[in-house]
């Protein structure tokens, strides 16, 4: 699954959670026929900095940023650290 697809799912699921239409990631997983771990991993994309999200939406995905890397590694909490980790995103 490409990063943009995963990001759009995460935004949609977060909106469902925020609006109270679902109670948990587990409920989303059941309704989507997915494993709860998959849903929770994708929901972690909501922690990405706005600059990283803008770069992705603008088609400027850093070479160092892939869905596999995001799923298999801890993403720094600090947005500045994320931007340093993934490199310049305006290239």
C-alpha positions in Angstrom: 0.0 0.0 0.0 1.4 3.4 -1.0 2.0 6.0 1.7 -0.7 8.3 0.4 -3.3 5.6 0.5 -2.3 4.7 4.1 -2.3 8.4 5.0 -5.8 8.9 3.6 -7.1 5.9 5.5 -5.5 7.1 8.7 -7.1 10.6 8.3 -10.5 9.0 7.6 -10.3 6.6 10.6 -9.2 9.4 12.9 -12.2 11.5 11.8 -14.5 8.5 12.6 -12.9 8.3 16.0 -13.0 12.1 16.6 -16.7 12.2 15.6 -17.5 9.2 17.9 -18.8 7.2 15.0 -16.5 4.4 16.1 -15.1 3.7 19.6 -11.7 2.3 18.8 -9.2 1.1 16.3 -10.4 -2.5 17.0 -13.9 -1.5 15.9 -12.5 0.0 12.7 -10.5 -3.2 12.1 -13.6 -5.4 12.5 -15.7 -3.2 10.1 -12.9 -3.1 7.5 -11.9 -6.8 7.9 -8.4 -5.9 9.0 -6.2 -6.9 11.8 -6.3 -4.4 14.7 -2.5 -4.1 14.5 -2.8 -2.9 10.9 -5.3 -0.2 11.9 -3.2 1.0 14.8 0.0 1.1 12.7 -1.8 3.3 10.1 -3.3 5.5 12.8 0.2 6.3 13.9 0.6 8.3 10.6 -1.5 10.9 12.4 1.6 11.7 14.3 3.5 12.9 11.3 4.4 16.6 11.2 2.3 18.9 9.0 5.4 19.6 6.9 5.8 15.8 6.2 2.1 15.5 5.4 2.2 18.5 3.0 5.3 17.0 1.3 3.5 13.7 0.8 0.3 15.4 -0.5 2.4 17.6 -2.8 4.1 14.6 -4.4 7.4 15.3 -2.7 7.8 12.1 -0.8 11.3 12.0 0.7 13.3 9.0 -0.5 13.9 8.1 3.1 10.2 7.8 3.9 8.3 4.7 3.0 5.3 2.9 4.5 7.5 -0.1 5.4 9.9 2.2 7.3 7.0 3.9 9.1 5.5 0.6 10.1 8.7 -1.0 11.2 10.4 1.9 13.0 9.5 4.3 15.7 8.7 7.7 14.4 10.1 10.5 16.5 7.5 12.5 18.5 9.2 15.8 17.6 8.2 17.3 14.3 11.7 18.8 13.9 13.2 15.4 14.5 10.9 13.8 11.9 11.9 16.4 9.4 15.6 15.8 10.1 15.1 12.1 9.9 13.3 12.2 6.5 15.5 14.9 5.0 14.5 18.0 3.2 11.1 17.6 1.7 11.0 20.6 -0.6 13.5 19.2 -3.1 
